[in-house]
Amino acid sequence: MEAKLAEFLKSGKDWERKGTSLPGVFILKMPTYRGAPARLAVELNPVDEVGRPTRKRGVLLRSAAELTDYKKILSDERLLNLLKNIDSVNPKPRVEEEKKPDIIEL
């Protein structure tokens, strides 16, 4: 795996995204920035039924330490409580009726 990652870092295009065998986990090549070299990051982005990312950009993790920090935040019960309260305050998404196909019945 390390050799494949090194090859992707060397030959991948800036901002190129590669899927992994773990749904919702992608490898992203980040370009050079203010003198810092190009690097790889993990992007967490939920996928649809076909395996395509559901968001334009997901959560970027640049190191194992960042993952540990996010785990602490995500496991805090207060975050779940906050999100439940936000869900109850926000307007409910409209559910669109399924459109019937415009066909001529024979």
N, C-alpha and C positions, 0 to 999 in steps of 0.2 A: 504494500500500500504506500509506503514512504516513497518508493521510486516513482510511482504514478503521480503522487502529489508533487514531487520535485519536477517532474516533466511538465505537469500542468502549470506550475509556477513559472517555468522557463518559457514555455511555448504558447500558453493560453493568452487570449486577448484580454485587454483591460475590461473589467466588469463582466467577464464571461462567467456563466453559471453552469456547473455540472451537477447532475443528479447523483444520488447515492442509492444504495440498496435499502436505506432507511427512509420511508416515505416522509416528506416534509423537511428533510435535511439535505442541503445543497452545499457545494464548495464554490466559493466565489473568489475570483482573482481580483484583488484590489490594486489599482495602479500606484505608481510612485507618487509621493505627495510631500512637498516641501523638503526634499532631500532624503526622505525616508524611502527605502527600497520597496518595490512591489512585494506584496505578501498575500497569503491565502487567509480566508476567514470562512467560518461556517455560517450559513444563513438558515434560520429556522422559519419556515413558511408553510402553513397548512396547504394540503393539496386537495384537488377535487377528485371525482371518481376515476378520472383518466390519469391522474398523477401530475397534473399541471398545477403550479403554484396559484393560490387564490388571491394573493396580494402582489402588487408591483414589487415591493420590497418587504422582506421579512425582518426578523431580529438578527443582527449580526453579532457573532461571537468571535473575538480575535484571539482568545486564549482560554486555557482550562480555568484560569483564575476568574475570568469573566463569567464562565458558566457557573462556577461556585457561587459567585455574587448573585446571579440571577436566580439560582435555585433557592437561596435564602429569601429573596424577595417574593418569589412565586409561592413558596410554602407558607408564608405568613397568612394566617386566617383573616387578618384585617383586610388584606387585598381582596379576598373572595367576598367579604361583607361589603366592601366599597363597590365592587362591580355589581353585586346584586342590587344595591341601592341605586346605582347609575341606571341599571336595566329598568328599574321600576319608575324612574323619573323621565327617562328618554321616551320620545314617541315611539310607538310600535311600528315596525316596518310594514308597509302595505303589501298585502299578498295579492298579486295580480291573478286574475282569472285566466285559466288556460284558454287561449284563443283556439277556436275551432278552425281547422283548415278550410280555406276558401276553395272548395271543390264542387263540382257538379255531380250530384248523385244520379246514377243511371238506373 
